Amino acid sequence: MTTYRTVSIDGLDIFYREAGSRDHPTILLLHGFPTSSHMFGNLILALADQFHLIAPDYPGFGYSSMPTVDEFDYTFDRLAEVMAGFVDAIGLNRYSLYLMDYGAPIGYRLAIQYPEQIETLIVQNGNAYEEGLGDFWKPMRAFWQNKTPENADRVRQALTSKNPFLASGSCS
């Protein structure tokens, strides 16, 4: 059975799904973009009899707090800091990381900072290098560098179903 919880990290409410016995090996499921922990619903059901599964929503995603860009620095470094606080707050000492897409740069930072905690890396479609981020990310990069209304509009346009990168499932 999956339970739904929230924990406060640095003044942010971080929502997470949890299933399976804490006596089993733990897997921390870090989701991709533009999704949330919801993407792991079926996987959690399939693995909960053999693993302890934790799937958090990052700040700005799913059911977690959604501070504005003026209130929160939406960088991989900052998201990794929040996830490190999350891991500490829920008492994970040893766990495997399942990294999907956007979760890879967050999880890699956790693995580098706390290698003694990590048992396994399971990586699905995760980039480890800047060159791996394709054309889909150009509007986001422009907005990250210069938060103008024009760049914000380009990001909104990139996140529509009419974007060929989203339609094809090829965001990297």
N, C-alpha and C positions, 0 to 999 in steps of 0.2 A: 504494500500500500504506500502510495506517495503522500508525504505530508508537505505542507506549505508553510514556510516560516519567513520571518523578517528579523534581521539583526541590525543594530545601529553601528555604523563605522564612520568615524570622523564627521558625525552629524548627518550622515546619509542613511536612509533606510534601504538596506540591501535585501531584496526578496530572494528566496531560494527554495528549490524543491529537494526533498531528501527521501530516499527509499533504501531498503535493505538493512541488514543487521550491521551494527558497528563492529561485530566480531569478524566480519568478512573484509577482504581487502577493499580499500576506499579508492574510488575514482572521482576526481574533481572534473566536471564537464564544463569547459569554457566555450561558450557559443560564438557563432559567427555574426557577420553583419549582413543585413539589417534585422536580425532576429532576436531571440531571447531564449531563456531556459526552456520555453515551450517546445522548441525544436527537438528536445531530447525526450519528450513524453513517451513515445513508443520504445525507445532504447532503454529507458529507465524500467518500464514494465518488463521488458525482455530479460534484463540482467539483474533485477532486484533480488532474485533468489540466490545469486552467487556473489554479489558485490554490494558494498555500501556506496551509494551514489549521491553526489551532491552537485546540483546545477544552479549556480547563482545567475541573477540578472545584473549586468554592470550598471553603474549609474547612467541614467539616460535611456535605459532599455527596459522593456517588459514592465514589471511591477515595482522596480526600484525607483528611488528618488530621481527626479529629472531636473536638476539645477540648470539654470541658463548658462550659456557660454561665458557670461560675465561672472558667474558664481563658481564655476568649476572648470578646471583645465582638462579638457577632453583629449589627453594625450595617452599613448600607450604606457608611458612612465607613470602617470597619475592613476590610470586604471589598474595597473599592476600594484601600486601602493595600496589602493583600496582592497584589491583582492588578497593581498598579503595580510592586511588587517582582518579581512573576512576569515581567512584560513585560521588565523590566531584566535579570533573571537569564538569560532565554533569548535576549537580544540583539535584541529587536524595536525598530527605529528608526522605521519607517513602516509603518502598517497601517490596514486598515479595521476597523470594529467592527460585528459582527452582534449586535444586542441583542434578546434575547427575554425578555419578562416581567420577572422578578426581575433579569435582567442589565442592564436599562435604567438603573436608578439607579446601578449600579456603573459601567457604561460611560460614562454622562454625566459622572460624577466624573473618570474618566480623561481624557475629552475636554476638560473644563474645565481640568484641571491640566496636561495635556500636549498642547495643541492643535496644536503643530508636528509631532506624531507621527501624527495622525489624518488619513487621506485621505478616508474616507467613513463615514457612519453609515447602517447598515441596521437599521431598527427594526421589530420585529414584536411587537405587543401590549405595548408598554412605556409605562408612565406616567411623566410628567415632573412631576407635581404630586400633592400629598397628596389632593385631592378625588377623584382617579382611582382610589383604593383603596377598593373597595366593602365590603359587609357581610362577605364571606368573611374579611377581615382583622381584624374586631372581636375575636375571641378572642386572636389573636396580639398585637394592640396592648395588650390588657389584661394579657397575660403579660409583655410587654416592660416595662410600667410597674410591675407588681407580681408577682413570681415566686412566687406561692403555689401550693400543691398543687392548689387548686381551679381556678386559672387554667391550670395545666399540663394538668389533665384536660380542660378545655374545648378546648385546642389539640389534644390527642389525638383528641377527638371530631370536631373540625373536619376532621381529616385522614383520616377513614374514607371508604370508598366510598359510605356512606349519606348523606354531605353533598351536598345538591342542587347546591351551587356546583361541587364537583368532578365530579359526575356530568354536569353540563351543560357543563363546560369553561369556566365563566365565573367566574374567580377575581378579576377586576379590577372 
